[in-house]
Amino acid sequence: MDEAALEIQYFLHVEAMNLLLDTRLRSAWIATCVQPEKQDKNMSHDIDYNKISIKTPEEIAMLRAAGRIAAQVLQDLTPHIQPGVSSRQINDLAYDLIVNKYHAEIDREDLAGYDSSQYACISIAHNENAFSGEPSDLPLKKGDLFGVDVSIKKEGWCGDTQRMWIVGEETSAEARLLMAVGYQAMCLGISLVRPGAKVQDIARRVQAYVESFGFSMLRVPSGTGHSIGQVHADGWLIPYYDSSINEGRVLEKGMVITVEPFICAGSGAGIRLNNVTLSAQTADKSLAVYWEHVVAVTESGCEVLDLRDGEDITFYDARLRA
């Protein structure tokens, strides 16, 4: 088995993890990986993570429709991200929006086939908790970094998008810079998506940009981009840093992928949280952020399928506005 195959198994959280090269990151993760009771897996899909499908214009239209709903859910949640509100309240509101307002399905099946929708309809990021945190009754505090990842299905096609907020709009200078760099890392990745682009080149550019600020890429299972279609992750996994998984992969018109670099203010090592295998918290409790969009490769570039109203995804160097 080659290095890329081993790394894919790492992201899927199987025993071959301990054959990987980065002992420091791996050991921090494995220390928390005891199979929890809630990890009854529903392996409903037989997916080859070495392949990616080319979507037709009609299929991309379906993904666009799902993406617009996911984007609208984030817009609808925005006024409610305030000090004193709990993540459980946000989760319950998201459920009402997805199911009752937009008549879509919640899609919370992870890469290992585990459906987490029985305890959360969104993926929650909160300060050092990078993703897939369980909803809590604890109130959000002024200065917190809080994120929601909305994953839905509409008429059998997936939408998947994430954004972050500064709770109360005031926070530390480091946290504000981390937020800006996280967003611009995504924008940089999007700006590089076009036919003929090498995935590894995109990932290395994103990584170099993030590390130029002294921040790190968060390297944990499930902390990757992915192709998307009728299944949340229907083929390629795409770490947005130098990785053997990305080698030899070249983008073509009709491919649809997510751009979602996971970054943190600390070492980049992660641990599991709340007994959910494919979740992550920074091992050193440093702040973590990520933003996500779904993009379709077009004739000469890409189309973002889930832009929010008024959103500007133009890449600029965050140093210019920090």
N, C-alpha and C positions, 0 to 999 in steps of 0.2 A: 504494500500500500504506500503511495507516495505522500509527500509532506502535505500537499493540498488536501488530500482525502482525510488525512489525520486531523487537519485543522477543521475541516467541516464536521468531523465527528466531535471535536471539542465543542463547537458551537451547538451541537445537538445534545451535549452532555451525556457522553457514553464513556466506557472504561478506557478507551484509547487516549483520553485526555493526558494521562501520565506519560505518554510518549512524546509530548510536545517539547519544544526547545526552551521556552521561557519559564524556568522553574519558579522564579519569584512570583509572577502573576498567577501561575497555575496553583502553587501551594496555598496562596491566600484564598483562592476559590474553593479548592477541594476540601479545605478545613471545615467548610460549612455545608458540604454536600452530603447529607444523610437523607435517604429517601423518605420524605414525609408522607403521612397518611393521605393527604389531599392530592398526591401525585398519581392517582389512578388515571392512566393515560387512555385517551380515546384515539387510537391510531386509525383515523378514518381516511387518510390519504397516503398513497404510496408515491412519494415525490423523489425525483432524481435531482439533487441539488447541484449536479454538474451541468444541467441543461437549462435552457431558457426558451420560451416560446415567442414567436413573432405574432403580435396581435393585428387583427384586421382593423380597418377604420371603424367598422361597426362595433367591434369589441372595445376599441379605445373610447368610443362614444359612451358605452355602458360604464366603463371605468370613470369617465369624466362625470357622468351623472352621479355615481356613488361618491366621487371625490368632492363634488359640490355640496352634497349633504353633510359629509364629514366636516368640511370647512365651515359650513353654516352653524353646525353644532358648536364649534369653538367660538364663533362670533357670538352666539347666543349665551354662552357661558361667561364671556368676558366681564359683563357688569357684576357678576356674582363673586368674582375672585377678589375678596375683600378680607381685611383682618376680622377675626371672630367667626368666620364661616368655616365649617369643617369640610374635609375632603369627602366625608360620607354624604353631606348635603349636596356637594358638587356631583358626586357619583349618581345620586338619586335624580337630580335634575337632568343629567346627561341621559339617563335611562328614559325619562319622560320625553325628552326631545327626540331621541333616536327612534323610539318605538311608537310613541303616540303622535308626535307632531309630524315627523318625516316618514313614518311607516316603513322604516328600515329594520334590518336585523342586526343584533349585536354580534360581533365576530371576535371572540377572545380565545381562539385556539392558537397555542404557541407552536414553536418549531418541533416540539416533541409530541404534538398531538393532544396536549392537555388543554381542556376547555375550562378557563377560569371565570366564565361569565356568571357562575353561581354566587360569587362573592364580589365581583366588580364588573361593571360594564365599560370601564375605561382603564387605561394604564396611567398610573399616577407617578409623577416625579415631584420630589419635595426635598430641597436642599441636598443632602448627601445621598438620598434615595433616588437612584438614577431612573429606574422604571419599574413598573409592575408592582408598586406598593399597594397594599390593601387599604381600602377606605378606612378612615379613622374618625372618631368623634372629637379629637383634639382640634381646637380652633387654629386657623392660620394666623400667623403673627406678622406684623408690619416688618418688612425687610426680607421675608422668606422668598425663596425662589420656588415657584410652583408650576408644574406642567401637566397637561392632559394630552394623552394620545388617544384619538378616536379611531377605532377600527370597526367598520360596519360592512354589511352587504345590502345591496339593493338589486333586486331581480337577478340574484346569483352572482353579482360582480362586486369586488371589494373596493372600499375606500379606506385610506389609512393616512392620517395626518396628525402632527403634534405641534403645539406651541407652548411657550413659557410665558409666565408673568412675574413681575416683581410685585409682591403683595404690598399694597399701600403706596407703591411707586417710589419708595425710598429704601435704599440699601447701601452696603459698603461699596467703595470704589472698586475693589477687586471683584465683587459679585456683579457689579454693573458691567465691568469690562468682560468678564466671563460670558455674560449673557450676549453682549455684542459680538464677541468672537465666535460663540456658538452659532449665532444666526448667520454671520457672514461666512463661516465655514460651510454651512449648507448652501448659501448663495454661490460661493465659489464652486462647489461641486456641481451645482445646477448649470453654471455658466460654461462648464467644460463638457457637458453632455452633448454629443453629436455623433452622427455616423462615423465610424472609423476610430473613435476615441478608445484608447486602451484603459480599461478599468483600473489597472495598477497605477497608471500615470495620474489619473484623477485622484485616487486615494493618496498617493504620495504628495501631490500638491496640497491637498486638504490637510494632511498631517503636518507638512512643513509650515503651513500658515499657522496652525494652532500652536505648534511648539515654538514658533518665533515669539510668542507672547509669554513663554514660560509655562504654558498649560500642557496637559497631557491628553492623549487619546485614552478613553476608557475601554479596556480590553476584557470583555466578559462574554460568556455565551449569550446569544440572542441580541447582543449589542451591535447589530449590523444593519445595513440596508439589505434589500432583497428585491427580487422580481415579484410581481403581483398580478393577479388575474382573478380567476374564480376561486382561488385559494389565497389566503393572506400572504404566504410566502410560497410561490408556486414553482420555484426553481433556484436560480442563483442566490447565494448569500454574498453580500458585498461589504466587507469591513472597509471603512474609510480611513485606512492606514496601510502601510506596506505589509502585505500578507501574501503567502503563497496561494491562497484561494483565488486571488485576483489575476494571477499570471495566465497569460494566453487568452484572456477574455476581451473581446472587442465589441463595442456597441454597434448595433445595426438598426436601421429604420424599422419601427414597429415594436421594438422592445420597450417594456414599461417597467420601471424600477423606482425604488424609493431612494431619496438622498437624505441621509440622517446620520451625520457624524456625532458620536457620543464623546463629550469632552469633560474634563474635570480640572480642578485647580491643584490636585495632588499628584500622586505617583502614577495613577492609571490602573492600579490593582483594585479588584472588586471582590466582594463577598455576596453571598446570597442573603436575602432578607425575608422574614415572615414565612419561612418554610416553603417558599415557592422557588423551584429549581431555576427556572428561567426568569429571574428577577435580578436586580443588582443594587448594591450600595457600595460606595467607595470604602475601601478597607481602612483608609486613614481619616474617614469622616470629612473629607474635603467636599466642597460643593461640586455638583455635576449638573450639566445641562445638555439638552439636545432639542433640535427642531427638525421637522420632517415634512417633505412634500413628495408626492408621486409625480413622476415625469415620464412622458412618452417621447421616445426618440423620433424626430421628424426628418424630413429631407435634408435640412441644413443645420438643425440644432435640436431643440426639444420644446415641448409644451408642458407647462405645469398644470396638472389636472385638478388641483384643489386650492387655488389661490383664494385668499380671503379678500373681501372688499377693501380696496385702497392699499393692499399690501405691495410693497416695493421689494423685489428680490434682486435688484441690481447689486452686484458685488462691489464693495469698496473696502479698503484697508481700514479696519477699525481703529488703528492708531491715529488716523486723521481726525477722528471725532471723539476719541476717548477723553 
